[in-house]
Amino acid sequence: STQLSVNELEIGVTDPLGVFDPLGWLETQPEAFERRRAVERKHGRISMVAVIGMLVHNAGIEIPGSMTLDGSVKFSDISDGFTGLFEVPALGLAQILLFTGLMELVTWPASDYSGDYGTGYLGRTLEGEELKFKLDMELNQGRAAMLGIFGAMIGEGIQGQTLAEHIAGGGAILIPGLF
């Protein structure tokens, strides 16, 4: 596994915002910073996977096969978006929770605040400025993904349409020249 050779307090601190600590926790609760950063990193990673999953599922790409042993509920039968969660059979939800719990306890333990699970960056070990750049990028993209998946879920709850349906219906405001 790699060792972080950059200051954890400097990771994710980028212009123009700099250190964003509106509640002053860095001064009042410095001992909790490491855990909060680990939670932010993990939530960012989960959100990035959620955004990719949303985009893939909304594109109509489905896993072939069935969710149930008797074949009564196929993967393609599950609706796009957040409402699809309520269509997953109870045993399927239990498997998801069990798998997530095992990942949390065994593979990515919550007590490991480093965020380094021994894989490196695509098998490479990074150091110095290159490592800081990649960690900054991961945290900032994780932050964007957290806001993105949250926004997509809220939009779906308000409108009753997935992000793909909203865009396909001409409801998205696109900035000319940007998209």
N, C-alpha and C positions, 0 to 999 in steps of 0.2 A: 504494500500500500504506500501511497505517497504521503508526505508530510506537507502541511500548509506552510509555505515560507513567506507568507504575506500577513499583514496585520488584519485580523478579522474585523476590527472596527472600521477599516478603510474599504472593505469589500462592499460593493453596492452603492458606494458614495460617489455619485457622478454629477457632473454639471447638468443643468443649472441648479438643481435642488440642493446638492450637498448632503449633509447629515440631516435627515428628517426625523426629528424627535419632538413632536408637538407637546407631548405629555411630560417631557423631561425625565424619562425613565433611565437614561444613561447616567444621570447624576443621582437620582433617588434610589434606583435599584440596579446598580451595575452588575451584581452577582447573577441576575436573571437574564442578562443580555445573551449569553451563550445559548441558553435554552430557547429563547425567543427567536434567535437567528436560525437555529436548527429547525424549529417549527415553520418559520417562514420559508426556508429552503425546501422542506418536505412538501408543504402546501403548494409551493410554486411548481414543483415537479409533478405533483398529482394534477394540478390545474392544466399544465402543458399537455399531459396525456389526455385529460378530459376534453380539451379543445380539439386535439387531433381526432379523438374518437367521435366527437360531435360532427366534425367536418367529414370524416369518412362515412359515418352512418347517414348523414344528410345527403351525401353523394350517391346513396343507393348501394354502396358496397356492403354486402352482408356475408357473414360466415355461413357456409353451407351446413346443413344438418338441423338437428332438433335439440331443443333445450330439455325435453323430457324423454324418458326412456321409451315411452309408448309412441312417440312421434307426434303427439297432439299439438305441441307448441313449437313451431320452427323459429329459428333466429330471425328469419325475415318477417315473421308475424308481429314482432315487437315494433311498436310505433317509434318514430323518430322523436327526439327531444326528451324532456324531463318526464313527460307522461308515460313514456315507455317503461320507466322504472316500476310503475304500478301494474304492469302487465307481465312482469317476470314472475314465474311461479315461486312459492315460498321456499322450496328447497334450493332453487337457483340463487335467491337472495342469501340464504344461509351459506351456500358455497362461496359466494363473493365475500361475505363477512369473515368466514373461516380463513380463506386465502389471504385476505387483507391482514387479519390478525397474525397469521403465521409470518407474513412478510415483516410485520411490525416487530415481532418478537425474535425472529431468527435471522433474517437477511438484513434488514435495516433497523436495528434496535433503536428504540427511542432514547436510550441512554448514551448513544454515540452521537455527540453533537458536532463531530467534524464534517459530516456530509460526505466523507470520503469512504466509500464502501469497497475500496481495493481494486477498482476497475480502471482507474486512470481516465484519461480523456481519449477515448477510442483506442485504448491500449498504450497510449503515450504518457509519460510522466512529464508534467509541466512544472516550471519553477519561475520565480521572479515576476517580471512584468507580464509575461505571457500567461502565467497562472492567474494573476490578478485580473487581467482582461477577460479571461474565460469565466472566472467566478463572478465578475461584475455582470457579464452578459447573461449568465444563468440566473442570477438574482433578479435582474431587471426584466428579463423575458418571463420569469416566473411571476413577477408582480403584474405584468401585462396580462398574462394568462389568467391569473386570479380574477382580475377585473373583467376580462373578456368572457369567461365562462359564467361569472356572476351576472353580467349584463345580458348574456344570451338567455339565461334561466329566468331572469326578471322579465325580459321582453316577451318570452314565451308565456309566462304566467299572465301577463297583462293582455296580450293580443291573442293568445291561443294558437300562435303560429311559431314554428321553429324558425331559426335564423334563415335557413335556406328558403322556406316558404315565404318569409317576409321579403327577402331580396328578389325572389322570382316574381312576386306580386307587384314589384315596382315600389315597394314601401321604403326601401333604403335610400337615404340621401347620400349621393356620391358627389365628391368634389371633382369637378372637371379637371382633367389633366393629372389627377392623382391616381385614378383607377382606370 
